Amino acid sequence: MRKLSEQLGQPIIVENKPGAGAVLAYAELLRSKSDGYTLTTGSSITSLLNLLNSKLPFDAATDLLQVVPLASVPIVLIAGNKVPAKNIAELISHVKQNPGMNYGTPGPATPHHLAGVLLASMAGLQMTHVGYRGTAPAVQDVIGGHLPLAIVGLSTAIQFARSGQLKVLGVGSVKRSELAPGIPTLAEDGVKGYDASYWYDICVAKGVPKAVVGRLHTEVTKSLQDTEVRTALTAAGLEPMAVTQDEYQRMLQAERAKWEPIVRANHIQIGS
C-alpha cells in the first residue's frame, strides 16, 4: 500500500473488517460516499456472493464494481502419503474405485470448494466435500492421515510437500504457477480444460466516477510492477496480475458464466 499511496499522493489507511465472509467489509464500503476514497479487497467470485449467500443485504453484482486485479492465488490438490496416487490421472482411477472419497477445503463456498466441485464434475468422480475453518486444519488432517485429499493454497502446501509430509498432485490454474513451475496443472495431467483460477482484486461502490475508476486501475496496475511490491507478493504465495480494464471485465464475465451454473446445480451456500 505504501507504493500506491505515493503514486496517488494520498495516505492509505487499512481498516480490517473481518466477519461474515467479508460481508461486513462490503457493507461498510456501500455506506461510504461513492467518490473512490473508500476501497475494499474482493476476489474473482465477488459477483457470485448473492448466489452463495441468500441473506446478503446488498446485491454484489450490481452494487459493487470490481476495478482491478491484484494477484492470483495458486491452489493445488494435495493428497496424504497413504493415498496410492502420484498424479491426478492415478488419483482419478483410485477415486473411481473408491467413490465418495473425502476432500477438504478451507470452508464451504470458498473458491477451493468450487474447484473441488468442478474437478469432480469434469473427471466424473464421486467426492464428498469437508469444509474446514481455514487451511491449516485441513492440511494437518491430510498429513495425519485423517483426510485423504484437500484443495488448498500452494504456498501452504509446498512447504509440507518438500519435507515429504504430503503430495501435491497438481495446480488448479490453467498455467503452471510461477512459484512452483515443476508442478503440473491438473489440466495437463489428466483433466483437460480444467481451470479453477482465482484472484484478489480492488472493489469500489457503484457510482464512483469513471475517471476515478480509471485512475485507480492505472495506479494499482503500475504499483504491481514495482520490484519491492512483486517480491512481497510472491513471498506471500501470490502472483501479481496486470490486465487492461476491458480485459478485466471480460474475465469477470467469463468467471460468472462458468461458476454460476455450478453453484446453482450443487446448491452451494456459505455455511452449508
C-alpha positions in Angstrom: 0.0 0.0 0.0 2.9 2.3 0.6 3.8 2.4 -3.1 0.2 3.0 -4.2 -0.1 5.8 -1.6 3.0 7.5 -3.0 1.5 7.3 -6.6 -1.9 8.6 -5.6 -0.5 11.3 -3.3 -2.9 10.2 -0.6 -2.4 8.4 2.7 -4.0 4.9 2.7 -5.4 3.7 6.0 -6.1 -0.1 6.2 -9.0 -1.0 8.4 -9.7 -4.7 8.9 -13.4 -5.6 8.9 -13.4 -9.3 9.4 -16.5 -11.5 9.8 -19.5 -12.9 7.9 -17.4 -13.9 4.9 -16.3 -10.3 4.2 -20.0 -9.1 4.2 -19.2 -6.5 6.9 -16.4 -5.0 4.8 -18.6 -4.8 1.8 -21.4 -3.2 3.8 -19.0 -0.6 5.2 -17.9 0.2 1.6 -21.5 0.7 0.5 -22.2 3.0 3.4 -19.4 5.3 2.2 -19.5 8.1 -0.4 -19.1 6.9 -4.0 -16.1 9.0 -4.5 -13.3 6.4 -4.8 -11.8 7.2 -1.5 -13.0 4.0 0.1 -11.9 0.7 -1.3 -12.1 -2.9 -0.3 -10.5 -6.1 -1.5 -12.6 -8.6 -3.3 -12.0 -11.7 -5.4 -12.8 -13.2 -8.7 -16.1 -14.7 -7.2 -17.3 -11.4 -5.6 -20.2 -11.1 -8.1 -21.4 -14.5 -7.1 -21.9 -13.6 -3.4 -25.7 -13.4 -3.6 -25.8 -16.9 -5.0 -23.5 -18.1 -2.3 -25.3 -16.2 0.5 -29.0 -15.8 0.0 -29.2 -13.5 3.1 -26.8 -10.9 1.7 -28.2 -7.4 2.5 -27.0 -6.0 -0.9 -26.6 -7.1 -4.5 -22.9 -7.8 -5.1 -23.3 -8.0 -8.8 -24.9 -4.5 -9.2 -23.8 -2.6 -6.1 -20.1 -3.3 -6.3 -17.6 -2.5 -9.1 -14.6 -4.7 -9.4 -11.9 -2.3 -10.6 -8.5 -4.0 -10.9 -7.0 -7.4 -10.1 -4.1 -7.6 -7.6 -2.7 -11.1 -7.6 -3.8 -14.6 -8.4 -3.8 -17.3 -5.7 -2.5 -20.6 -6.9 -4.4 -23.6 -5.5 -3.4 -27.2 -5.5 -4.8 -30.6 -5.0 -2.9 -32.4 -2.2 -3.0 -36.0 -1.0 -1.8 -37.8 2.1 1.0 -40.3 1.7 -1.4 -43.2 2.3 -3.2 -42.3 -1.0 -1.8 -44.6 -3.7 -1.6 -41.9 -6.4 1.4 -39.9 -7.6 -0.5 -37.7 -10.1 -4.1 -36.7 -11.0 -4.5 -39.5 -13.6 -3.7 -42.1 -11.0 -6.0 -40.4 -8.4 -8.9 -40.4 -10.8 -8.6 -44.1 -11.3 -8.3 -44.6 -7.5 -11.4 -42.5 -6.7 -13.5 -44.3 -9.3 -12.6 -47.5 -7.5 -13.4 -45.8 -4.1 -16.3 -43.5 -4.7 -17.3 -40.9 -2.1 -13.7 -40.1 -1.1 -13.5 -37.0 1.1 -11.6 -33.9 0.2 -11.2 -30.9 2.5 -11.1 -27.2 1.8 -10.7 -24.0 3.9 -14.5 -23.8 4.0 -17.9 -24.0 2.3 -18.5 -21.8 -0.7 -14.8 -20.8 -1.0 -13.0 -20.9 -4.4 -11.4 -24.1 -3.2 -14.8 -25.7 -2.7 -15.9 -24.6 -6.1 -12.7 -26.0 -7.5 -13.4 -29.4 -6.0 -17.0 -29.5 -7.4 -15.7 -28.6 -10.8 -13.0 -31.3 -10.6 -15.5 -33.9 -9.6 -17.8 -32.9 -12.4 -15.2 -32.8 -15.2 -13.4 -36.0 -14.1 -16.6 -37.9 -13.5 -15.9 -38.5 -9.8 -18.0 -39.0 -6.7 -16.3 -37.0 -4.0 -17.5 -35.7 -0.6 -16.7 -32.1 0.5 -15.5 -31.5 4.0 -15.4 -27.8 4.8 -12.8 -26.7 7.5 -12.4 -23.4 9.2 -9.3 -22.4 7.4 -6.4 -24.0 5.5 -4.2 -25.2 8.4 -6.6 -27.8 10.0 -7.3 -29.3 6.6 -3.6 -29.6 5.8 -2.9 -31.1 9.2 -5.6 -33.7 8.7 -4.1 -34.7 5.4 -0.6 -35.0 7.0 -2.1 -37.0 9.9 -3.9 -39.4 7.6 -7.4 -38.4 8.7 -8.2 -36.8 5.4 -7.1 -38.3 2.0 -7.3 -35.1 -0.1 -7.6 -31.4 0.1 -7.6 -28.3 -2.1 -5.6 -25.5 -0.6 -3.3 -22.7 -1.4 0.1 -23.6 -3.0 2.1 -21.5 -0.6 0.9 -23.5 2.4 1.1 -27.0 0.8 4.5 -26.6 -0.8 6.5 -26.5 2.4 5.0 -29.8 3.6 5.4 -31.4 0.2 9.1 -30.5 0.2 9.5 -32.2 3.6 7.7 -35.3 2.3 4.7 -35.0 4.6 2.1 -34.9 1.8 1.9 -35.0 -2.0 0.9 -32.1 -4.4 -0.9 -33.8 -7.3 -1.4 -30.7 -9.4 -2.1 -26.9 -9.7 -5.7 -25.8 -10.4 -4.9 -22.9 -12.7 -4.7 -23.0 -16.5 -1.0 -22.4 -16.4 1.8 -23.7 -14.1 2.5 -21.5 -11.2 5.5 -19.2 -11.4 6.1 -20.1 -7.7 6.4 -23.8 -8.4 6.9 -24.4 -12.2 7.8 -28.0 -11.6 4.3 -28.9 -10.5 2.0 -29.8 -13.5 -1.5 -28.4 -13.8 -4.5 -30.7 -13.4 -5.4 -29.8 -17.0 -2.2 -31.1 -18.5 -2.0 -34.2 -16.3 -5.5 -35.7 -16.6 -8.4 -33.3 -16.6 -8.3 -31.5 -19.9 -9.6 -27.9 -19.9 -9.7 -27.7 -16.1 -9.3 -24.2 -14.7 -10.1 -23.1 -11.2 -8.0 -19.9 -11.1 -9.0 -17.3 -8.6 -7.5 -13.9 -7.5 -7.9 -10.9 -5.3 -8.9 -7.5 -6.6 -9.9 -4.0 -5.6 -13.6 -3.0 -5.4 -15.5 0.3 -5.1 -19.1 1.1 -4.7 -21.1 1.5 -8.0 -21.4 5.2 -8.8 -17.7 6.1 -8.4 -16.9 8.5 -11.4 -15.4 6.8 -14.4 -12.3 8.9 -14.3 -11.6 7.9 -10.7 -12.1 4.2 -11.6 -9.7 4.6 -14.5 -7.0 6.3 -12.4 -7.3 3.6 -9.7 -6.9 0.9 -12.3 -3.8 2.7 -13.8 -2.1 3.4 -10.4 -2.8 -0.1 -8.9 -1.5 -1.8 -12.0 1.6 0.5 -12.0 2.3 -0.3 -8.4 2.2 -4.1 -9.1 5.2 -3.6 -11.5 7.4 -2.3 -8.6 10.1 -4.8 -7.7 9.5 -4.4 -4.0 5.8 -5.0 -4.3 6.2 -8.0 -6.5 8.8 -9.5 -4.2 6.4 -9.1 -1.2 3.5 -10.7 -3.1 5.4 -13.7 -4.3 6.8 -14.2 -0.8 3.2 -14.4 0.4 2.4 -17.0 -2.3 0.7 -14.6 -4.7 1.3 -13.9 -8.4 0.9 -10.3 -9.4 -1.6 -9.6 -12.3 -1.8 -7.0 -14.9 -4.6 -6.6 -17.4 -6.5 -3.7 -19.0 -9.8 -2.5 -17.7 -11.7 -4.1 -20.7 -9.8 -7.4 -20.4 -10.6 -7.5 -16.7 -14.3 -7.0 -17.2 -14.3 -9.8 -19.8 -12.5 -12.0 -17.3 -15.1 -11.3 -14.7 -18.0 -12.1 -17.1 -16.4 -15.4 -18.0 -15.9 -16.3 -14.4 -19.6 -15.7 -13.6 -20.7 -17.6 -16.6 -18.5 -20.6 -15.6 -19.3 -20.7 -11.9 -23.0 -19.6 -11.7 -24.5 -22.9 -13.1 -22.1 -24.9 -10.9 -23.2 -23.0 -7.7 -26.9 -23.4 -8.6 -26.7 -27.0 -9.6 -24.9 -28.0 -6.4 -26.8 -25.7 -4.1 -23.5 -24.3 -2.7 -24.1 -21.9 0.2 -21.8 -20.2 2.7 -22.1 -22.1 5.9 -23.6 -25.2 4.3 
